[in-house]
Amino acid sequence: MAWKKVAEKDAVAPGKGREFVVDGKRIAIFNQNGFHALDSVCAHQDGSLAPGKLDGDIVECPLHFWHYNIKTGELLDYIKGVKLQTYNVEVKKDGIYLDV
């Protein structure tokens, strides 16, 4: 894995998420009590999680209301054992970096 700058520090508003394409992968970065990153594609029907509603550490997919933990990537309902890949995030003076 390698650290890659993906955005400026102010690119993701507090309490929101935003999707970025990094090395061909759709990754959602959430600014919720720190920055958290995970695969942006919902396991249900490939909807983006980035615009989903946040409630604490939980994001709700805006298409069909599946819920994921933004820190662990774990799906919290419907299918046990489903987990999206998460990524380490580091915020530096010049931006937001992911370990991809």
C-alpha positions as CSV (number, residue, x, y, z in Angstrom):
1,M,0.0,0.0,0.0
2,A,1.1,3.6,-0.5
3,W,-0.1,6.9,0.8
4,K,-1.8,9.1,-1.8
5,K,-3.2,12.6,-1.6
6,V,-6.8,12.5,-2.6
7,A,-8.2,15.9,-1.5
8,E,-7.7,19.2,0.1
9,K,-8.3,19.4,3.8
10,D,-11.6,21.3,3.4
11,A,-13.0,19.0,0.6
12,V,-15.3,17.1,2.9
13,A,-17.5,19.2,5.2
14,P,-18.0,18.2,8.8
15,G,-20.8,15.6,9.2
16,K,-20.7,14.8,5.4
17,G,-19.2,12.3,3.0
18,R,-17.8,12.7,-0.4
19,E,-16.7,10.1,-3.1
20,F,-13.3,10.1,-4.8
21,V,-11.9,7.8,-7.4
22,V,-8.5,6.6,-6.4
23,D,-6.6,4.2,-8.6
24,G,-9.9,3.2,-10.3
25,K,-11.7,2.5,-7.0
26,R,-14.7,4.5,-5.7
27,I,-13.8,5.5,-2.1
28,A,-16.0,7.5,0.3
29,I,-14.4,9.8,2.8
30,F,-16.5,10.9,5.8
31,N,-15.7,13.8,8.1
32,Q,-17.4,12.6,11.3
33,N,-15.3,13.0,14.5
34,G,-12.2,12.7,12.3
35,F,-11.9,11.4,8.8
36,H,-12.8,7.8,7.8
37,A,-12.6,6.1,4.4
38,L,-14.2,3.0,3.0
39,D,-15.3,1.6,-0.4
40,S,-18.1,3.8,-1.5
41,V,-20.2,1.2,-3.3
42,C,-23.0,-0.4,-1.3
43,A,-23.1,-4.2,-1.5
44,H,-26.8,-4.1,-2.4
45,Q,-27.1,-2.4,-5.7
46,D,-23.9,-0.4,-6.2
47,G,-25.2,2.9,-4.9
48,S,-22.7,5.4,-3.6
49,L,-22.6,5.7,0.2
50,A,-20.9,9.1,0.1
51,P,-24.1,11.2,0.0
52,G,-25.8,9.0,2.7
53,K,-27.1,10.3,6.0
54,L,-24.8,10.0,8.9
55,D,-25.9,9.1,12.4
56,G,-22.8,8.9,14.6
57,D,-20.5,6.3,13.0
58,I,-23.3,4.9,10.8
59,V,-24.0,5.9,7.2
60,E,-27.3,5.0,5.6
61,C,-27.2,4.2,1.9
62,P,-29.5,6.7,0.1
63,L,-30.9,4.1,-2.3
64,H,-32.3,1.4,-0.1
65,F,-31.4,2.4,3.5
66,W,-28.7,-0.3,4.2
67,H,-26.5,0.8,7.1
68,Y,-22.7,0.6,7.4
69,N,-20.2,1.5,10.1
70,I,-17.9,4.1,8.6
71,K,-15.0,3.0,10.9
72,T,-15.2,-0.8,10.3
73,G,-17.0,-1.0,6.9
74,E,-19.4,-3.6,8.5
75,L,-22.9,-3.9,7.1
76,L,-25.2,-3.7,10.1
77,D,-28.4,-5.2,8.7
78,Y,-29.7,-7.9,6.3
79,I,-26.6,-10.0,5.6
80,K,-24.1,-11.0,8.4
81,G,-20.4,-11.0,7.5
82,V,-20.6,-8.3,4.8
83,K,-17.8,-5.8,5.2
84,L,-16.6,-3.1,2.9
85,Q,-12.8,-2.4,2.7
86,T,-11.7,0.5,4.9
87,Y,-8.6,2.7,4.4
88,N,-6.3,4.5,6.8
89,V,-6.6,8.3,6.6
90,E,-4.0,10.9,7.4
91,V,-4.6,14.6,7.3
92,K,-1.6,16.7,6.6
93,K,-1.1,20.4,6.1
94,D,-1.6,20.1,2.4
95,G,-4.5,17.7,2.3
96,I,-6.2,14.4,3.0
97,Y,-4.2,11.2,2.3
98,L,-5.3,7.6,2.0
99,D,-3.2,4.4,2.3
100,V,-4.4,2.6,-0.8
